[in-house]
Amino acid sequence: MSGGTTSATSERPEFVGAGARRRRRWWVIVAAVLVLIAAGALTVVSGVFDRSGGNSSPGDNGSATSLATVQRRSLSRQTQFNGTLGYAGSYTVLGQAHGVVTWLPAVGRVIRQGQVLYRVDEAPVVLLYGSTPAYRALAEGATAADVTGADVAQLNHDLVALGYVDKADVDSAWDEFTWATKAGVEKLQDHLGVDETGELSLGDVVFLPTAARVTTLQASLGAPATGPVLQASSTARTVSVALAPDLQSEVKAGDQVTITLPDGSTTPGTVTSVGKVATVPSNNSGGSGGPGGSDGGPTVPVTIRLTHPPAAGSLDQALVEVAITDQTVHNVLAVPVAALLTRSGGGYAVEVAAGDGTHHLVRVTLGLFDDAAGMVQVSGSGLAAGQRVVVPGQ
């Protein structure tokens, strides 16, 4: 992935710290745009300055033009990156029960709290939510004194969430396996159709932080139920970007993004995290080589959450384009980029069409370029919202 492309501002003409490749690409784009502007507006610029010595003239310059209104509005700068649409998280489920695997879920299936994840000797192994993995049998009397009690606490929370335990019965001792916990386990076992012992042997449950979307089966039917059984992800839709380190300062958590899906549709998202440490990809491929990466060099991981996950459908590991809004200005004067005229003495101007039919040039200072809107922030003495400016014909 090569350097990201970004709209320029007069405040940051070379984007210090954004990388040499990025600056070169920007100046090539600017040069091309200005050549087009100059070609379309040469008669206007030369005629006005030559005839009037600098300020006003009739508007007829012999070339096709249109008029645009000077607007007071908000503008945003967006930086384009390549990304990969997928699912957050990666979990390996390890079997801990004695016996053989007799049932496995299909790849792509989503297993939720309290549901069967796989079966050993036809007995169900159940998914429960928690960050502490199962590492011991759980029975009445297991408390915080038995190492940590975190596994018991998450079991109690799960039993409450599933409706098998009243919260009031465990609220004073979440990390204790009490009579209420035992009763809740018995109700869970009854639901699963197994012996209601009120105890959980090691291997009866698997704790994962979220619902599990099965991505790979590592065990096969009839194989021993120990070691890796399957891999799963969460159900949260995310876009990951492998960002070149020299672009790290351009992106921050909370930035709003627009994601272009493979079918051309767009959907919004938000940057949730930006890595602090650059790493080299294990395959040294650096991603697809598109904007934002480093062609096999170190990258910084960026994670983006989709605002409307259903918009992504069932796409997984799909390449997408991400436009990150990294700067916004409000209540500024703006004109179409095509209305900019290059001045013979340097700088820029716009040609204002007055109500009496006369035209005059107003020198302007450029601010933020909004590529999506095709507008640029401008300021200049005598320029005001509502005025009409000439846009040279294409």
Secondary structure, DSSP 8 states (H G I E B T S, - for coil): ----EE--BTTBTT-TTS-HHHHHHHHHHHHHHHHHHHHHHHHHHHHHHHHHSSSEEES--SS-EEEEE-EEEEEEEEEEEEEEEEES--EEEEEEEEEEEEE---TT-EE-TTSEEEEETTEEEEEEE-SS---S-B-TT--TTSTT-HHHHHHHHHHHHTTSS-HHHHTT-TTS--HHHHHHHHHHHHHHTS---S-B-TTSEEEESS-EEEEEE-S-TTSEEEEEEEEEE-S-EEEEEEE-GGGGGG--TT-EEEEE-TTS-EEEEEEEEE-SS-B--TTS--TTS-TTS-TTS-BEEEEEEESSGGGGTT--SEEEEEEEEEEEEEEEEEEEGGG-EE-TTSSEEEEEE-TTSEEEEEEEEEEEEETTTTEEEEE-TT--TT-EEEEE--
